[in-house]
Amino acid sequence: MSRRRLHPVLGLALALAVIPTYGAAAAGGARTVTLKDIAFSPSRLTVAKGATVTFSWKDDGTRHNVTSIGRKRFKTIGDRTSGKRPVRFGRAGTYQYECTLHPGMSGRITVR
């Protein structure tokens, strides 16, 4: 029985094809960030330009907000205890945000 070796580039391509991309979305796809247990979940997300990210409050009456910080910004979402709010990301860049009511509760969306 003969052993065949994979071409190094083909082997790398196959390996990368099976590695899941954390937080990636298809072009224009919709994603959700949940506010629960005093955290954003996921706290880091990568989406395609034009994607909509919906912030969803699920923390049983605990008040949160989504305040955009840093160079790239989106409209701040005021204090709420429930509901959903979509945000469309039309420009590439890194968008950072936090809940100003809970120190350390922060997240980041990278738009490609």
N, C-alpha and C positions, 0 to 999 in steps of 0.2 A: 504494500500500500504506500503510495507516495504522499508526501506532505507538501502542500502548496502554501506559499507565503503570500500574505496580502501586501499589496503595494502600500508603503507607509502613509501616503496621502489618503488612500481609500480607507485604510484602517482608522485614521483620525476622523474622517468624515462619518464613518459608521458609528464611532464612539460618541461624537457630538450629537448625532441624530437621536440617540436614546437618552441623553441627559435632559431632564426637564428644566425649563426656563422658569425660575421663580418669579411670579407676578407678571408674566408677559401676557399681552393680549393681541388678538388679531387686529388688523387695520380697521379703525372705526368701531371696534368692539366696545361693549359696555362692561364695566366692572363695578364691584361694590366694595366699599370700605365700611366696616361695621364699627360702631362706637359702643364698646361693651367692656365691663370689668376695668374701667378707667384705662382703656387702651384703644388704639386704632388697630384694626385687624383686616388685612395685613398692614403693617406699618410702613412697608416699602412696596412700591408697585411700579411696574414699567408698562406703559401703554403706547399705542401708536398715535401719531398726530391725528386729531379729529375724534378721538375716543371720548366717551362720556363715562365719568366715574360718579357713582351714586353713593353719597354718605348716608348711612342708615343707623339711626339711634335705636339701640337694643339693651340699654342699661337700666331697665326697670325704674324709671323716674329720676335717675341721676342726671342733673343738668350738665350739658356739654356744649361747646361751640367749636367751630373749625375756623381758625384764624390763620390766614396766609401770611407767611413771613419770608424774608430773604429777597433776592433780586427779582425773581419771577413770581408774579402774584396772580391770584384769582380772588373773586369777591368773597369776603368773609361771610360765614354763615353764623348768625347770632345764636345766643343761648336757647337751647331746646331740651326737651326731655324725651321726645319721641318723633317719629316721622322719618321721611327720606328727602334728600335734596340732591338733584343731579348737577354736576359741573362738567361742562364740555371743555376739553383741552385742545385748542386749535393750533398752538405754537409749540415747537420743540423746546425742550429745556427741562430743568429740574425745579419742581415746585415743592417747597417745604411748608409745613403747617403744624399747628399745635392747638391744644385746648388750653386757653388761658386760665381756666378754672382749676386745672389739675397739672401742676408742675411735672415735667417729664413725659407727659402724654403728647407725643409728637409723631409725625410721619413725613413721608417723602414720596412724591410721584414723579417719575422720570418719563418724559414724553419724547419719543423718537420719531 
